[in-house]
Amino acid sequence: MNNYAWEQYHEFIKYTHRYRVRLGDDDVRESLIQSGVRKEVAKELANIYLHCRNVLYRKSKWERNNLYAFLNTKKQKEILIDEYRKEIRMRGLEGHHTNLQL
């Protein structure tokens, strides 16, 4: 997959999480196969989808933002880091988690 296709796939994963779309990895795999993706590739992409959804579901806000940042471009990642640091300052928690790296 090229970079644009990966970005679109990442956006799809974030969208399904954000709006609580109930799709299992089997649904994703079958949809990809029907769209012409080879079975082996569709299976791998469905596994990635399931893994990302599980991570987003089970993690704290910071960890979700961390994954979103991984899925986003560098500029968006910088924006997320800045927003997180502003939130830390507003809560008076500066120094607690501000040394986290994405």
C-alpha positions in Angstrom: 0.0 0.0 0.0 1.2 3.5 -0.7 1.3 6.3 1.9 -2.0 7.7 0.8 -3.7 4.3 1.1 -2.3 3.9 4.6 -3.5 7.3 5.7 -6.9 6.5 4.4 -6.9 3.2 6.3 -5.8 4.9 9.5 -8.6 7.5 9.1 -11.0 4.6 8.7 -9.8 3.0 11.9 -10.1 6.3 13.8 -13.5 6.9 12.4 -14.9 3.5 13.4 -13.6 4.0 16.9 -14.7 7.6 17.3 -18.3 6.9 16.1 -18.4 3.4 17.7 -19.0 1.6 14.4 -19.4 -2.1 15.2 -17.2 -3.9 12.7 -15.3 -7.0 13.5 -12.1 -8.0 11.8 -14.1 -10.6 9.8 -16.3 -7.8 8.4 -13.3 -5.8 7.5 -11.5 -8.7 5.9 -14.5 -9.7 3.8 -15.1 -6.2 2.7 -11.5 -5.8 1.6 -11.7 -9.1 -0.3 -14.8 -8.0 -2.0 -13.0 -4.8 -3.0 -10.3 -6.8 -4.8 -7.7 -7.1 -2.1 -5.8 -10.4 -2.0 -6.9 -12.7 0.9 -3.5 -12.7 2.6 -3.3 -8.9 2.6 -6.9 -8.5 3.6 -6.3 -10.9 6.6 -3.3 -8.8 7.7 -5.1 -5.5 7.3 -8.1 -6.9 9.3 -5.6 -8.0 12.1 -4.2 -4.5 12.1 -7.7 -3.0 12.3 -8.6 -5.3 15.2 -5.4 -4.5 17.1 -5.9 -0.8 16.7 -9.5 -0.9 17.8 -8.6 -2.9 20.9 -5.8 -0.5 21.8 -8.1 2.5 21.3 -10.9 0.9 23.4 -8.7 -0.1 26.3 -6.4 2.8 26.7 -6.5 6.1 28.6 -7.0 9.4 26.8 -3.2 10.0 26.5 -2.6 6.5 25.1 -5.4 6.9 22.6 -3.9 10.3 21.6 -0.6 8.6 21.3 -2.0 6.0 18.9 -3.9 8.7 17.0 -0.6 10.6 16.7 1.0 7.5 15.3 -1.8 7.2 12.8 -1.6 10.9 11.9 0.9 13.0 10.0 3.8 14.6 11.9 2.1 18.0 12.0 -1.0 16.5 13.6 1.2 14.7 16.0 2.7 18.0 17.1 -0.7 19.5 17.6 -1.8 16.6 19.8 1.4 16.9 21.9 0.8 20.6 22.4 -2.9 20.0 23.3 -1.9 17.4 25.8 0.8 19.7 27.4 -1.8 22.5 27.6 -4.2 20.2 29.4 -1.5 19.1 31.8 -0.7 22.8 32.6 -4.4 23.7 33.1 -4.8 20.8 35.6 -1.7 21.8 37.5 -0.1 18.4 36.8 2.9 19.8 35.1 5.9 17.5 35.7 3.9 14.3 36.2 3.6 13.0 32.6 5.0 15.9 30.5 8.2 13.9 29.7 6.3 11.3 27.7 7.5 10.8 24.2 5.4 9.9 21.2 
